[in-house]
Every structure is written in C-alpha cells, then in structure tokens.
Amino acid sequence: WSKWTRSQVLQWITSLDDDWRTSVCSLLAPEGITGSVLRAMTTEDLRSMGVSYGDARRLVDQIQLLVSKYPDRNYHRHRSVADNNGLDILDEWLGDEPPQKPI
C-alpha cells in the first residue's frame, strides 16, 4: 500500500464502501493522495477536503487498520535507547526489529 498510485488509493477506498466512489473519491481525486501520503491522513485532513465527519472518521479507521495489518517494512522509525553507560542515543532502523544495544 505504501507504493500505491493515486488510482490504486482510490480503488482501495471504493473497495471499502461503493458509496464512497462518488462521495469520498470525487473529493480526494484532485488531491493526488498516494499510498505514502495515505499513512499520514487525519480526520482533519479529510474534513478540510470536504469529506463528511462520519466518512472521514471511518476512512481514518480503515487506514489505521491497513497500516497495522500490512506494516511498511521500509518505514524509518527512530527510538531513543540507553547504552550501557546510561547515555541516551538515537538509533534508526528499518522494519519491525528494534535496534541492537550498542557494544
């Protein structure tokens, strides 16, 4: 999903609720929402594009479900971890594996 094109995002939205083809997709189509943008969408974002609150809330719930069910293993995350001396370090990694403790 993270590499979906605009068309693929709209197809996915339509697959969730056929009524969204006209009510939601028509509002999102000109916005150029790709898979990588989809992850960060909020109810407020959707509302600012004219999506009703109920549809926006349901769509955000579906996006969160998609992201949790099919995690993007290339998504960079940061985590502060403590080394053996108690100093905080910032480590970056890919996927779901936490960083290794420094030696």
C-alpha positions in Angstrom: 0.0 0.0 0.0 2.8 2.4 0.7 3.8 2.4 -3.0 0.2 2.7 -4.3 -0.5 5.3 -7.0 -3.3 7.8 -6.8 -5.6 5.4 -8.8 -4.8 2.5 -6.5 -5.6 4.5 -3.4 -9.0 5.5 -5.0 -9.7 1.8 -5.9 -8.9 0.7 -2.4 -11.3 3.4 -0.9 -14.0 2.3 -3.3 -13.5 -1.3 -2.3 -14.3 -0.4 1.3 -17.6 1.2 0.5 -19.0 1.5 -3.0 -20.9 4.7 -2.0 -17.5 6.3 -1.4 -16.9 6.2 -5.2 -18.9 9.5 -5.5 -18.9 10.9 -2.0 -15.2 10.5 -1.0 -13.2 9.6 -4.1 -14.6 12.5 -6.1 -13.2 14.8 -3.3 -9.9 13.1 -3.0 -9.1 12.5 -6.7 -7.8 16.1 -7.3 -5.7 16.0 -4.2 -3.2 13.4 -5.5 -3.3 11.1 -2.5 -0.8 8.3 -3.0 -0.1 5.4 -0.7 2.8 7.1 1.0 0.5 10.1 1.8 -2.3 7.9 2.9 -0.5 6.8 6.0 -0.5 10.3 7.5 -4.1 11.2 6.7 -6.1 12.5 9.6 -9.8 13.2 10.1 -8.9 16.9 10.0 -7.1 16.5 6.6 -10.1 14.7 5.1 -12.6 17.2 6.6 -10.5 20.1 5.0 -11.0 18.4 1.6 -14.8 18.3 2.1 -15.3 14.7 3.4 -18.1 14.4 6.0 -17.0 13.8 9.5 -18.5 10.3 9.6 -16.9 9.2 6.4 -13.6 10.8 7.4 -13.6 9.0 10.8 -14.4 5.7 9.2 -11.8 6.1 6.5 -9.1 7.0 9.0 -10.0 3.9 11.0 -9.6 1.8 7.8 -6.2 3.4 7.0 -5.0 2.6 10.5 -6.3 -1.0 10.1 -4.5 -1.3 6.8 -1.2 0.1 8.2 -1.3 -2.2 11.2 -2.3 -5.3 9.2 0.3 -4.7 6.5 3.2 -2.8 8.0 5.5 -1.0 5.6 8.8 -2.6 6.5 10.7 0.2 4.8 9.3 2.9 7.0 12.0 4.6 9.0 11.4 4.9 12.7 13.5 6.4 15.5 13.8 5.3 19.0 15.8 6.6 21.9 17.6 3.8 23.8 20.0 3.8 26.6 23.5 2.5 26.2 25.5 0.7 28.9 26.6 4.0 30.4 23.1 5.3 30.8 23.5 7.8 28.0 20.7 8.2 25.5 21.4 7.6 21.9 19.2 7.9 18.9 19.1 4.9 16.7 17.4 4.5 13.3 16.3 1.2 11.8 14.2 -0.4 9.2 11.3 -2.8 9.7 9.9 -4.1 12.9 13.2 -5.1 14.6 14.4 -2.9 17.4 17.9 -1.6 17.3 20.7 -3.7 18.9 22.1 -2.4 22.1 25.5 -0.7 21.4 28.6 -2.6 22.4 
